[in-house]
Amino acid sequence: MAASPTIRVQNEDFHLQTEIDRLVAGRTDIGAVVTFSGLCRDDGGSLNALELEHYPGMAEAEMRRIAELAIARFSLQGLTAIHRFGKIAPGENIVLVIAASRHRQAAFDGANFVMDFLKTAAPFWKKEHLADGSTGGWVSAKDADDKARDKWR
Amino acid sequence: MKVKLVYFAWVRERIDKPEEEIELPDAVVTAGDLLRHLKTLGDGYEAALQYPEVIRVAVNQEHVDHDEPIAGAREIGIFPPMTGG
């Protein structure tokens, strides 16, 4: 039976080790765990915070669809994907993907695949709040992200 | 057909409401038709949908292409390209 992914969309922070422990608890079949976490950066001091908006319901559903594709494609033993929303300061976590498999390549590829699709298909949007107090506007989607996704086709 | 529309990010800001229920004319068949129809509803809609080709549409919380029919939709999400992760 295919592994069932853990998907969460939440305002609060997450803790990497706690989530890894949850994924591998009681398991003896997992040989590789790859963890990706995305953080808010301050872009040389100009950024005060990112505001993450999401489409409640669809965000979780789309993350689950992506996760299930990854599990099937890479025969993953386990997958956790957590995305935060709300106001996030530089240095704070935004997103977490943990992929577990028998051997390392599937876990690396699975985490990479999930992130590429999460960035281009999961309904989240970032708005910048700048250090000078102004609103920097909405972050534009990048062609490079579409190209990264298309390499999996 | 009466349908609930939900807007996000700068589409929401320009239309100036997060959601609404509207009655669609029979001529609106596809997601692309819907965007063209909404664009005629006022300045905010015109500003939000100025470049409809970049706008994403989700029917019942699943992505659809602009040429796909929206018949039977309960909820249609309209939003810019996504920038999460």
gemmi code that builds the backbone of each chain (N, CA, C; Angstrom):
import gemmi

chains = {
    "A": [
        ("MET", (0.849, -1.193, 0.000), (0.000, 0.000, 0.000), (0.883, 1.241, 0.000)),
        ("ALA", (0.467, 2.229, -0.812), (1.261, 3.470, -0.911), (1.226, 4.229, 0.409)),
        ("ALA", (2.334, 4.867, 0.710), (2.418, 5.671, 1.932), (1.410, 6.818, 1.860)),
        ("SER", (0.869, 7.190, 3.012), (-0.078, 8.304, 3.071), (0.666, 9.552, 3.550)),
        ("PRO", (0.619, 10.640, 2.768), (1.406, 11.815, 3.149), (0.798, 12.565, 4.340)),
        ("THR", (1.646, 13.238, 5.082), (1.198, 14.168, 6.116), (1.249, 15.575, 5.518)),
        ("ILE", (0.100, 16.253, 5.472), (0.013, 17.577, 4.864), (-0.533, 18.544, 5.909)),
        ("ARG", (0.146, 19.668, 6.108), (-0.394, 20.669, 7.035), (-0.175, 22.076, 6.476)),
        ("VAL", (-1.187, 22.917, 6.642), (-1.106, 24.334, 6.306), (-1.424, 25.063, 7.601)),
        ("GLN", (-0.475, 25.828, 8.093), (-0.627, 26.371, 9.448), (0.065, 27.716, 9.593)),
        ("ASN", (-0.413, 28.478, 10.564), (0.210, 29.769, 10.875), (1.462, 29.575, 11.738)),
        ("GLU", (1.413, 28.619, 12.639), (2.507, 28.453, 13.593), (3.739, 27.810, 12.952)),
        ("ASP", (4.866, 27.986, 13.625), (6.138, 27.432, 13.166), (6.111, 25.899, 13.264)),
        ("PHE", (7.082, 25.267, 12.616), (7.258, 23.822, 12.745), (8.688, 23.563, 13.189)),
        ("HIS", (8.938, 22.357, 13.661), (10.254, 21.990, 14.174), (10.760, 20.788, 13.386)),
        ("LEU", (11.905, 20.949, 12.725), (12.379, 19.931, 11.791), (12.540, 18.562, 12.437)),
        ("GLN", (13.235, 18.532, 13.582), (13.519, 17.230, 14.191), (12.229, 16.537, 14.636)),
        ("THR", (11.282, 17.333, 15.167), (10.000, 16.752, 15.594), (9.294, 16.087, 14.414)),
        ("GLU", (9.319, 16.764, 13.273), (8.607, 16.226, 12.107), (9.317, 15.001, 11.530)),
        ("ILE", (10.644, 15.014, 11.558), (11.381, 13.823, 11.106), (11.075, 12.643, 12.027)),
        ("ASP", (11.114, 12.905, 13.338), (10.838, 11.838, 14.316), (9.456, 11.230, 14.086)),
        ("ARG", (8.455, 12.104, 13.813), (7.096, 11.625, 13.576), (7.029, 10.734, 12.338)),
        ("LEU", (7.787, 11.130, 11.316), (7.729, 10.395, 10.049), (8.358, 9.008, 10.172)),
        ("VAL", (9.430, 8.913, 10.935), (10.154, 7.628, 10.984), (9.817, 6.790, 12.220)),
        ("ALA", (8.954, 7.297, 13.100), (8.643, 6.587, 14.350), (8.145, 5.168, 14.060)),
        ("GLY", (8.794, 4.197, 14.688), (8.363, 2.807, 14.574), (8.680, 2.155, 13.243)),
        ("ARG", (9.383, 2.857, 12.358), (9.655, 2.319, 11.020), (11.064, 1.732, 10.975)),
        ("THR", (11.189, 0.593, 10.325), (12.518, -0.003, 10.153), (12.831, -0.204, 8.675)),
        ("ASP", (11.912, 0.262, 7.799), (12.082, 0.055, 6.360), (12.667, 1.278, 5.656)),
        ("ILE", (12.856, 2.382, 6.403), (13.326, 3.630, 5.786), (14.845, 3.700, 5.868)),
        ("GLY", (15.473, 3.931, 4.713), (16.935, 4.018, 4.688), (17.445, 5.415, 4.416)),
        ("ALA", (16.544, 6.323, 3.976), (16.986, 7.673, 3.610), (15.899, 8.689, 3.939)),
        ("VAL", (16.301, 9.796, 4.514), (15.369, 10.896, 4.805), (16.005, 12.176, 4.288)),
        ("VAL", (15.324, 12.843, 3.369), (15.782, 14.146, 2.871), (14.820, 15.209, 3.356)),
        ("THR", (15.376, 16.257, 3.960), (14.571, 17.344, 4.502), (14.903, 18.637, 3.777)),
        ("PHE", (13.885, 19.288, 3.234), (14.081, 20.630, 2.678), (13.271, 21.605, 3.506)),
        ("SER", (13.890, 22.701, 3.939), (13.096, 23.757, 4.549), (13.395, 25.067, 3.844)),
        ("GLY", (12.346, 25.835, 3.588), (12.464, 27.145, 2.963), (12.244, 28.210, 4.025)),
        ("LEU", (13.143, 29.205, 4.054), (13.072, 30.261, 5.075), (12.830, 31.612, 4.417)),
        ("CYS", (12.341, 32.544, 5.204), (12.191, 33.926, 4.738), (13.555, 34.610, 4.843)),
        ("ARG", (14.034, 35.206, 3.727), (15.309, 35.930, 3.769), (15.009, 37.426, 3.663)),
        ("ASP", (15.981, 38.257, 4.105), (15.692, 39.701, 4.177), (16.189, 40.473, 2.955)),
        ("ASP", (16.737, 39.760, 1.959), (17.209, 40.412, 0.729), (18.082, 41.628, 1.015)),
        ("GLY", (19.147, 41.416, 1.774), (20.114, 42.475, 2.066), (19.603, 43.527, 3.031)),
        ("GLY", (18.606, 43.164, 3.824), (18.095, 44.092, 4.835), (16.891, 44.900, 4.385)),
        ("SER", (16.489, 44.737, 3.113), (15.386, 45.567, 2.602), (14.013, 45.025, 2.974)),
        ("LEU", (13.961, 43.757, 3.348), (12.656, 43.140, 3.616), (12.397, 42.999, 5.115)),
        ("ASN", (11.214, 43.427, 5.531), (10.820, 43.368, 6.933), (10.031, 42.090, 7.235)),
        ("ALA", (9.217, 41.667, 6.290), (8.407, 40.456, 6.470), (7.763, 40.063, 5.151)),
        ("LEU", (7.409, 38.783, 5.075), (6.573, 38.297, 3.979), (5.205, 37.973, 4.562)),
        ("GLU", (4.176, 38.313, 3.791), (2.829, 37.920, 4.189), (2.373, 36.845, 3.219)),
        ("LEU", (2.092, 35.662, 3.754), (1.685, 34.527, 2.934), (0.177, 34.390, 2.954)),
        ("GLU", (-0.434, 34.515, 1.774), (-1.874, 34.289, 1.638), (-2.077, 32.920, 1.015)),
        ("HIS", (-3.158, 32.242, 1.386), (-3.422, 30.948, 0.764), (-4.912, 30.772, 0.519)),
        ("TYR", (-5.241, 29.769, -0.279), (-6.623, 29.425, -0.599), (-6.977, 28.266, 0.321)),
        ("PRO", (-7.667, 28.546, 1.435), (-7.948, 27.488, 2.420), (-8.720, 26.336, 1.766)),
        ("GLY", (-8.342, 25.143, 2.083), (-8.989, 23.975, 1.479), (-8.241, 23.545, 0.232)),
        ("MET", (-8.150, 24.441, -0.752), (-7.438, 24.062, -1.977), (-5.939, 23.922, -1.720)),
        ("ALA", (-5.392, 24.743, -0.825), (-3.949, 24.648, -0.545), (-3.604, 23.241, -0.048)),
        ("GLU", (-4.381, 22.754, 0.916), (-4.152, 21.406, 1.447), (-4.382, 20.352, 0.362)),
        ("ALA", (-5.480, 20.529, -0.404), (-5.839, 19.541, -1.425), (-4.760, 19.455, -2.498)),
        ("GLU", (-4.250, 20.601, -2.919), (-3.237, 20.613, -3.976), (-1.917, 20.029, -3.453)),
        ("MET", (-1.554, 20.381, -2.218), (-0.336, 19.798, -1.625), (-0.464, 18.279, -1.536)),
        ("ARG", (-1.673, 17.799, -1.226), (-1.872, 16.348, -1.125), (-1.763, 15.690, -2.498)),
        ("ARG", (-2.334, 16.350, -3.537), (-2.238, 15.800, -4.892), (-0.768, 15.689, -5.311)),
        ("ILE", (0.015, 16.744, -5.026), (1.440, 16.754, -5.384), (2.181, 15.659, -4.616)),
        ("ALA", (1.876, 15.552, -3.325), (2.543, 14.567, -2.474), (2.255, 13.149, -2.960)),
        ("GLU", (0.994, 12.899, -3.346), (0.635, 11.548, -3.792), (1.298, 11.210, -5.131)),
        ("LEU", (1.441, 12.206, -6.000), (2.182, 11.991, -7.249), (3.625, 11.599, -6.945)),
        ("ALA", (4.240, 12.308, -5.993), (5.643, 12.043, -5.648), (5.804, 10.650, -5.037)),
        ("ILE", (4.880, 10.278, -4.158), (4.955, 8.959, -3.521), (4.886, 7.861, -4.579)),
        ("ALA", (3.961, 8.031, -5.540), (3.801, 7.012, -6.582), (5.018, 6.982, -7.513)),
        ("ARG", (5.488, 8.171, -7.897), (6.561, 8.235, -8.898), (7.897, 7.733, -8.360)),
        ("PHE", (8.183, 8.039, -7.088), (9.500, 7.696, -6.533), (9.421, 6.554, -5.508)),
        ("SER", (8.251, 5.934, -5.405), (8.041, 4.858, -4.421), (8.513, 5.276, -3.034)),
        ("LEU", (8.072, 6.468, -2.606), (8.508, 6.971, -1.298), (7.859, 6.169, -0.180)),
        ("GLN", (8.586, 6.038, 0.932), (8.088, 5.327, 2.113), (7.312, 6.250, 3.028)),
        ("GLY", (7.519, 7.558, 2.836), (6.813, 8.521, 3.676), (7.075, 9.925, 3.161)),
        ("LEU", (6.123, 10.833, 3.390), (6.289, 12.206, 2.929), (5.524, 13.149, 3.847)),
        ("THR", (6.191, 14.210, 4.251), (5.541, 15.266, 5.049), (5.742, 16.584, 4.318)),
        ("ALA", (4.662, 17.360, 4.172), (4.774, 18.702, 3.593), (3.975, 19.667, 4.458)),
        ("ILE", (4.659, 20.701, 4.933), (4.021, 21.701, 5.803), (4.294, 23.077, 5.204)),
        ("HIS", (3.253, 23.885, 5.059), (3.423, 25.247, 4.540), (2.768, 26.219, 5.509)),
        ("ARG", (3.480, 27.265, 5.865), (2.922, 28.263, 6.781), (2.215, 29.374, 6.013)),
        ("PHE", (1.301, 30.071, 6.695), (0.685, 31.267, 6.133), (0.731, 32.366, 7.189)),
        ("GLY", (0.372, 33.586, 6.780), (0.411, 34.729, 7.695), (1.712, 35.489, 7.530)),
        ("LYS", (2.010, 36.348, 8.506), (3.193, 37.185, 8.407), (4.425, 36.440, 8.926)),
        ("ILE", (5.473, 36.403, 8.119), (6.671, 35.633, 8.457), (7.895, 36.546, 8.355)),
        ("ALA", (8.684, 36.603, 9.406), (9.843, 37.500, 9.464), (11.080, 36.801, 8.904)),
        ("PRO", (12.059, 37.592, 8.432), (13.315, 37.000, 7.963), (13.920, 36.067, 9.020)),
        ("GLY", (14.394, 34.927, 8.570), (14.963, 33.941, 9.483), (13.966, 32.885, 9.904)),
        ("GLU", (12.674, 33.159, 9.702), (11.651, 32.183, 10.100), (11.403, 31.176, 8.978)),
        ("ASN", (10.884, 30.027, 9.368), (10.514, 28.983, 8.413), (9.271, 29.351, 7.607)),
        ("ILE", (9.239, 28.927, 6.336), (8.031, 29.062, 5.511), (7.471, 27.686, 5.149)),
        ("VAL", (8.361, 26.813, 4.684), (7.883, 25.534, 4.139), (8.826, 24.404, 4.533)),
        ("LEU", (8.247, 23.218, 4.685), (9.031, 22.028, 5.029), (8.572, 20.856, 4.176)),
        ("VAL", (9.528, 20.162, 3.584), (9.230, 18.916, 2.877), (10.198, 17.856, 3.387)),
        ("ILE", (9.653, 16.728, 3.817), (10.488, 15.600, 4.241), (10.094, 14.396, 3.395)),
        ("ALA", (11.057, 13.826, 2.693), (10.807, 12.640, 1.869), (11.628, 11.485, 2.419)),
        ("ALA", (10.985, 10.335, 2.580), (11.672, 9.149, 3.102), (11.546, 8.010, 2.104)),
        ("SER", (12.651, 7.278, 1.943), (12.648, 6.162, 0.984), (13.655, 5.107, 1.426)),
        ("ARG", (13.731, 4.023, 0.661), (14.688, 2.965, 0.992), (16.107, 3.444, 0.725)),
        ("HIS", (16.276, 4.086, -0.455), (17.608, 4.544, -0.860), (17.588, 6.043, -1.108)),
        ("ARG", (18.760, 6.681, -1.091), (18.810, 8.135, -1.045), (18.263, 8.847, -2.264)),
        ("GLN", (18.475, 8.277, -3.489), (18.117, 9.034, -4.679), (16.628, 9.342, -4.751)),
        ("ALA", (15.805, 8.372, -4.377), (14.355, 8.589, -4.419), (13.948, 9.692, -3.441)),
        ("ALA", (14.593, 9.743, -2.283), (14.253, 10.772, -1.288), (14.682, 12.156, -1.768)),
        ("PHE", (15.904, 12.243, -2.352), (16.343, 13.532, -2.927), (15.374, 13.974, -4.025)),
        ("ASP", (15.081, 13.067, -4.963), (14.220, 13.414, -6.094), (12.809, 13.753, -5.628)),
        ("GLY", (12.306, 12.981, -4.681), (10.948, 13.213, -4.185), (10.801, 14.583, -3.559)),
        ("ALA", (11.756, 14.985, -2.725), (11.697, 16.302, -2.077), (11.801, 17.413, -3.126)),
        ("ASN", (12.684, 17.210, -4.096), (12.884, 18.181, -5.173), (11.610, 18.347, -6.007)),
        ("PHE", (11.005, 17.230, -6.370), (9.767, 17.208, -7.151), (8.650, 17.937, -6.404)),
        ("VAL", (8.494, 17.601, -5.145), (7.412, 18.231, -4.360), (7.611, 19.740, -4.300)),
        ("MET", (8.827, 20.198, -4.069), (9.071, 21.643, -4.011), (8.816, 22.321, -5.351)),
        ("ASP", (9.239, 21.701, -6.451), (9.035, 22.309, -7.774), (7.550, 22.478, -8.080)),
        ("PHE", (6.739, 21.494, -7.705), (5.308, 21.593, -7.981), (4.607, 22.457, -6.942)),
        ("LEU", (5.093, 22.406, -5.711), (4.494, 23.228, -4.663), (4.607, 24.717, -5.006)),
        ("LYS", (5.764, 25.101, -5.536), (5.976, 26.517, -5.863), (5.098, 26.999, -7.008)),
        ("THR", (4.758, 26.088, -7.935), (4.047, 26.520, -9.143), (2.568, 26.140, -9.147)),
        ("ALA", (2.149, 25.237, -8.251), (0.757, 24.768, -8.314), (-0.004, 24.866, -6.998)),
        ("ALA", (0.680, 25.006, -5.868), (-0.051, 25.115, -4.601), (-0.462, 26.586, -4.420)),
        ("PRO", (-1.740, 26.828, -4.104), (-2.240, 28.207, -4.074), (-1.808, 29.002, -2.833)),
        ("PHE", (-0.583, 29.521, -2.951), (-0.013, 30.437, -1.944), (0.538, 31.644, -2.694)),
        ("TRP", (0.472, 32.804, -2.048), (1.013, 34.032, -2.652), (1.752, 34.819, -1.581)),
        ("LYS", (2.884, 35.398, -1.979), (3.713, 36.162, -1.036), (3.595, 37.657, -1.325)),
        ("LYS", (3.367, 38.420, -0.279), (3.392, 39.882, -0.385), (4.537, 40.388, 0.480)),
        ("GLU", (5.289, 41.342, -0.063), (6.451, 41.857, 0.667), (6.084, 43.064, 1.531)),
        ("HIS", (6.623, 43.078, 2.732), (6.569, 44.271, 3.581), (8.012, 44.731, 3.755)),
        ("LEU", (8.298, 45.959, 3.309), (9.686, 46.411, 3.266), (10.112, 47.072, 4.569)),
        ("ALA", (11.447, 47.116, 4.750), (12.011, 47.664, 5.991), (11.690, 49.144, 6.146)),
        ("ASP", (11.456, 49.856, 5.040), (11.135, 51.291, 5.130), (9.660, 51.544, 5.449)),
        ("GLY", (8.919, 50.464, 5.736), (7.520, 50.617, 6.143), (6.531, 50.528, 4.998)),
        ("SER", (7.026, 50.532, 3.766), (6.112, 50.462, 2.622), (5.798, 48.997, 2.291)),
        ("THR", (4.793, 48.842, 1.451), (4.463, 47.513, 0.957), (5.138, 47.332, -0.393)),
        ("GLY", (5.949, 46.303, -0.499), (6.690, 46.081, -1.734), (5.865, 45.448, -2.829)),
        ("GLY", (4.635, 45.101, -2.497), (3.782, 44.484, -3.505), (3.892, 42.974, -3.498)),
        ("TRP", (3.173, 42.361, -4.424), (3.138, 40.900, -4.501), (4.359, 40.396, -5.253)),
        ("VAL", (4.924, 39.316, -4.764), (6.065, 38.685, -5.423), (5.592, 38.122, -6.773)),
        ("SER", (6.387, 38.336, -7.818), (6.036, 37.821, -9.143), (6.476, 36.373, -9.283)),
        ("ALA", (5.688, 35.616, -10.019), (6.078, 34.240, -10.321), (7.289, 34.269, -11.252)),
        ("LYS", (8.177, 33.292, -11.080), (9.423, 33.267, -11.855), (9.384, 32.194, -12.930)),
        ("ASP", (9.874, 32.556, -14.125), (9.977, 31.578, -15.213), (10.849, 30.394, -14.796)),
        ("ALA", (11.889, 30.705, -13.992), (12.814, 29.639, -13.564), (12.073, 28.565, -12.778)),
        ("ASP", (11.030, 28.967, -12.031), (10.252, 27.984, -11.266), (9.428, 27.099, -12.198)),
        ("ASP", (8.889, 27.697, -13.273), (8.139, 26.895, -14.256), (9.076, 25.917, -14.957)),
        ("LYS", (10.301, 26.403, -15.270), (11.282, 25.526, -15.944), (11.675, 24.367, -15.033)),
        ("ALA", (11.861, 24.680, -13.734), (12.228, 23.635, -12.771), (11.140, 22.570, -12.705)),
        ("ARG", (9.878, 23.002, -12.761), (8.761, 22.054, -12.720), (8.736, 21.213, -14.007)),
        ("ASP", (8.972, 21.888, -15.145), (8.826, 21.205, -16.429), (9.875, 20.121, -16.652)),
        ("LYS", (10.981, 20.159, -15.912), (12.000, 19.113, -16.099), (11.472, 17.731, -15.670)),
        ("TRP", (10.372, 17.705, -14.913), (9.839, 16.412, -14.449), (8.865, 15.804, -15.464)),
        ("ARG", (8.544, 16.534, -16.543), (7.551, 16.033, -17.502), (8.144, 14.980, -18.420)),
    ],
    "B": [
        ("MET", (-26.724, 30.267, -14.331), (-26.061, 29.486, -13.270), (-25.529, 30.441, -12.200)),
        ("LYS", (-25.810, 30.104, -10.951), (-25.306, 30.923, -9.846), (-24.054, 30.229, -9.291)),
        ("VAL", (-23.014, 31.014, -9.054), (-21.771, 30.401, -8.611), (-21.061, 31.317, -7.606)),
        ("LYS", (-20.311, 30.672, -6.699), (-19.512, 31.433, -5.732), (-18.118, 31.641, -6.316)),
        ("LEU", (-17.696, 32.892, -6.357), (-16.352, 33.210, -6.840), (-15.490, 33.620, -5.653)),
        ("VAL", (-14.261, 33.119, -5.607), (-13.332, 33.516, -4.542), (-12.059, 34.049, -5.195)),
        ("TYR", (-11.570, 35.160, -4.662), (-10.430, 35.851, -5.259), (-9.254, 35.874, -4.285)),
        ("PHE", (-8.028, 35.857, -4.826), (-6.848, 35.880, -3.962), (-5.791, 36.852, -4.470)),
        ("ALA", (-4.926, 37.258, -3.523), (-3.757, 38.107, -3.791), (-4.180, 39.375, -4.543)),
        ("TRP", (-3.437, 39.761, -5.600), (-3.773, 41.054, -6.210), (-5.059, 41.041, -7.000)),
        ("VAL", (-5.555, 39.864, -7.368), (-6.895, 39.806, -7.987), (-7.935, 40.239, -6.944)),
        ("ARG", (-7.809, 39.724, -5.729), (-8.711, 40.088, -4.622), (-8.621, 41.587, -4.325)),
        ("GLU", (-7.387, 42.098, -4.270), (-7.213, 43.521, -3.941), (-7.829, 44.431, -5.007)),
        ("ARG", (-7.632, 44.074, -6.277), (-8.135, 44.952, -7.349), (-9.661, 44.878, -7.465)),
        ("ILE", (-10.241, 43.693, -7.282), (-11.705, 43.568, -7.329), (-12.298, 44.110, -6.027)),
        ("ASP", (-11.446, 44.139, -4.994), (-11.796, 44.740, -3.710), (-12.853, 43.951, -2.937)),
        ("LYS", (-12.851, 42.645, -3.101), (-13.657, 41.776, -2.250), (-13.072, 40.368, -2.319)),
        ("PRO", (-13.184, 39.610, -1.207), (-12.591, 38.268, -1.193), (-13.453, 37.235, -1.917)),
        ("GLU", (-14.766, 37.455, -1.944), (-15.647, 36.486, -2.598), (-16.994, 37.110, -2.885)),
        ("GLU", (-17.750, 36.487, -3.762), (-19.107, 36.944, -4.072), (-19.840, 35.828, -4.781)),
        ("GLU", (-21.174, 35.921, -4.762), (-21.997, 34.996, -5.547), (-22.555, 35.771, -6.706)),
        ("ILE", (-22.384, 35.243, -7.911), (-22.964, 35.943, -9.050), (-23.715, 34.976, -9.961)),
        ("GLU", (-24.642, 35.554, -10.704), (-25.440, 34.805, -11.682), (-24.719, 34.941, -13.028)),
        ("LEU", (-24.403, 33.823, -13.649), (-23.667, 33.887, -14.919), (-24.609, 33.775, -16.112)),
        ("PRO", (-24.372, 34.576, -17.145), (-25.161, 34.423, -18.372), (-24.899, 33.059, -19.010)),
        ("ASP", (-25.857, 32.565, -19.786), (-25.728, 31.250, -20.419), (-24.532, 31.171, -21.359)),
        ("ALA", (-24.130, 32.328, -21.904), (-23.021, 32.345, -22.879), (-21.668, 32.029, -22.225)),
        ("VAL", (-21.623, 32.081, -20.897), (-20.369, 31.771, -20.200), (-20.263, 30.254, -20.034)),
        ("VAL", (-19.396, 29.645, -20.835), (-19.283, 28.183, -20.845), (-17.954, 27.723, -20.247)),
        ("THR", (-16.859, 28.400, -20.625), (-15.529, 27.978, -20.175), (-14.976, 28.942, -19.125)),
        ("ALA", (-13.861, 28.532, -18.526), (-13.176, 29.397, -17.552), (-12.756, 30.707, -18.225)),
        ("GLY", (-12.303, 30.617, -19.486), (-11.904, 31.813, -20.231), (-13.084, 32.741, -20.468)),
        ("ASP", (-14.252, 32.157, -20.785), (-15.477, 32.960, -20.958), (-15.781, 33.724, -19.668)),
        ("LEU", (-15.611, 33.028, -18.534), (-15.900, 33.654, -17.237), (-15.011, 34.871, -17.015)),
        ("LEU", (-13.713, 34.725, -17.312), (-12.793, 35.852, -17.114), (-13.190, 37.028, -18.012)),
        ("ARG", (-13.545, 36.720, -19.270), (-13.952, 37.793, -20.199), (-15.228, 38.468, -19.720)),
        ("HIS", (-16.151, 37.688, -19.157), (-17.398, 38.268, -18.642), (-17.114, 39.170, -17.429)),
        ("LEU", (-16.325, 38.658, -16.497), (-16.045, 39.433, -15.272), (-15.383, 40.767, -15.601)),
        ("LYS", (-14.530, 40.747, -16.607), (-13.791, 41.947, -17.002), (-14.718, 43.111, -17.361)),
        ("THR", (-15.955, 42.801, -17.729), (-16.908, 43.843, -18.147), (-17.688, 44.419, -16.970)),
        ("LEU", (-17.430, 43.899, -15.743), (-18.296, 44.270, -14.618), (-17.871, 45.541, -13.883)),
        ("GLY", (-16.767, 46.168, -14.297), (-16.375, 47.410, -13.626), (-14.873, 47.609, -13.635)),
        ("ASP", (-14.451, 48.763, -13.139), (-13.034, 49.139, -13.209), (-12.130, 48.170, -12.435)),
        ("GLY", (-12.573, 47.747, -11.248), (-11.766, 46.842, -10.440), (-11.536, 45.520, -11.163)),
        ("TYR", (-12.615, 44.995, -11.754), (-12.520, 43.732, -12.506), (-11.610, 43.911, -13.722)),
        ("GLU", (-11.776, 45.066, -14.385), (-10.954, 45.372, -15.565), (-9.468, 45.393, -15.178)),
        ("ALA", (-9.175, 46.024, -14.003), (-7.782, 46.112, -13.549), (-7.236, 44.732, -13.171)),
        ("ALA", (-8.079, 43.929, -12.513), (-7.635, 42.599, -12.065), (-7.400, 41.663, -13.247)),
        ("LEU", (-8.220, 41.807, -14.284), (-8.226, 40.826, -15.372), (-7.721, 41.414, -16.682)),
        ("GLN", (-6.913, 42.468, -16.564), (-6.389, 43.163, -17.741), (-5.644, 42.194, -18.666)),
        ("TYR", (-4.878, 41.292, -18.059), (-4.143, 40.284, -18.832), (-4.674, 38.901, -18.440)),
        ("PRO", (-5.813, 38.513, -18.993), (-6.456, 37.268, -18.531), (-5.576, 36.041, -18.733)),
        ("GLU", (-4.645, 36.104, -19.693), (-3.830, 34.917, -19.969), (-2.952, 34.520, -18.778)),
        ("VAL", (-2.652, 35.466, -17.878), (-1.819, 35.097, -16.720), (-2.663, 34.602, -15.537)),
        ("ILE", (-3.971, 34.800, -15.611), (-4.834, 34.484, -14.472), (-5.115, 32.980, -14.402)),
        ("ARG", (-5.066, 32.436, -13.186), (-5.339, 31.013, -12.970), (-6.761, 30.846, -12.449)),
        ("VAL", (-7.377, 29.731, -12.857), (-8.753, 29.444, -12.455), (-8.802, 28.045, -11.832)),
        ("ALA", (-9.520, 27.932, -10.724), (-9.733, 26.623, -10.101), (-11.230, 26.402, -9.950)),
        ("VAL", (-11.711, 25.234, -10.391), (-13.117, 24.869, -10.230), (-13.207, 23.829, -9.120)),
        ("ASN", (-14.029, 24.133, -8.117), (-14.164, 23.256, -6.949), (-12.785, 22.867, -6.399)),
        ("GLN", (-11.904, 23.870, -6.353), (-10.577, 23.754, -5.729), (-9.609, 22.866, -6.505)),
        ("GLU", (-9.833, 22.725, -7.828), (-8.852, 22.058, -8.686), (-8.542, 22.951, -9.876)),
        ("HIS", (-7.245, 23.046, -10.229), (-6.843, 23.875, -11.362), (-7.561, 23.437, -12.643)),
        ("VAL", (-7.976, 24.414, -13.455), (-8.504, 24.105, -14.794), (-7.837, 25.032, -15.804)),
        ("ASP", (-7.766, 24.572, -17.064), (-7.299, 25.427, -18.149), (-8.439, 26.351, -18.577)),
        ("HIS", (-8.066, 27.423, -19.272), (-9.077, 28.414, -19.665), (-10.104, 27.870, -20.653)),
        ("ASP", (-9.742, 26.798, -21.384), (-10.710, 26.271, -22.360), (-11.613, 25.193, -21.759)),
        ("GLU", (-11.485, 24.934, -20.457), (-12.315, 23.901, -19.832), (-13.667, 24.477, -19.402)),
        ("PRO", (-14.736, 23.668, -19.529), (-16.067, 24.139, -19.123), (-16.180, 24.263, -17.600)),
        ("ILE", (-17.039, 25.172, -17.166), (-17.210, 25.386, -15.723), (-18.594, 24.943, -15.260)),
        ("ALA", (-19.321, 24.235, -16.129), (-20.671, 23.769, -15.776), (-20.623, 22.944, -14.493)),
        ("GLY", (-21.552, 23.202, -13.594), (-21.648, 22.427, -12.365), (-20.719, 22.891, -11.259)),
        ("ALA", (-19.969, 23.970, -11.510), (-19.048, 24.461, -10.480), (-19.828, 25.027, -9.287)),
        ("ARG", (-19.411, 24.670, -8.089), (-19.974, 25.272, -6.880), (-19.162, 26.495, -6.491)),
        ("GLU", (-17.842, 26.369, -6.660), (-16.925, 27.436, -6.231), (-15.831, 27.569, -7.289)),
        ("ILE", (-15.593, 28.803, -7.715), (-14.533, 29.045, -8.687), (-13.531, 30.028, -8.091)),
        ("GLY", (-12.280, 29.599, -8.009), (-11.209, 30.456, -7.508), (-10.529, 31.154, -8.677)),
        ("ILE", (-10.244, 32.442, -8.498), (-9.579, 33.221, -9.541), (-8.401, 33.936, -8.890)),
        ("PHE", (-7.197, 33.714, -9.428), (-6.010, 34.223, -8.736), (-4.812, 34.336, -9.670)),
        ("PRO", (-3.796, 35.111, -9.260), (-2.582, 35.234, -10.064), (-1.717, 33.972, -9.953)),
        ("PRO", (-0.651, 33.887, -10.782), (0.283, 32.760, -10.640), (0.761, 32.652, -9.187)),
        ("MET", (0.978, 31.432, -8.753), (1.287, 31.183, -7.357), (2.763, 31.421, -7.044)),
        ("THR", (3.021, 31.856, -5.826), (4.393, 32.218, -5.434), (4.735, 31.701, -4.041)),
        ("GLY", (4.213, 30.519, -3.704), (4.523, 29.954, -2.391), (5.870, 29.250, -2.384)),
        ("GLY", (6.047, 28.419, -1.364), (7.276, 27.639, -1.251), (8.404, 28.420, -0.614)),
    ],
}
model = gemmi.Model(1)
for chain_id, residues in chains.items():
    chain = gemmi.Chain(chain_id)
    for i, (resn, *xyz) in enumerate(residues, 1):
        res = gemmi.Residue()
        res.name, res.seqid = resn, gemmi.SeqId(i, " ")
        for name, pos in zip(("N", "CA", "C"), xyz):
            atom = gemmi.Atom()
            atom.name, atom.element = name, gemmi.Element(name[0])
            atom.pos, atom.b_iso = gemmi.Position(*pos), 0.0
            res.add_atom(atom)
        chain.add_residue(res)
    model.add_chain(chain)
structure = gemmi.Structure()
structure.add_model(model)
structure.setup_entities()
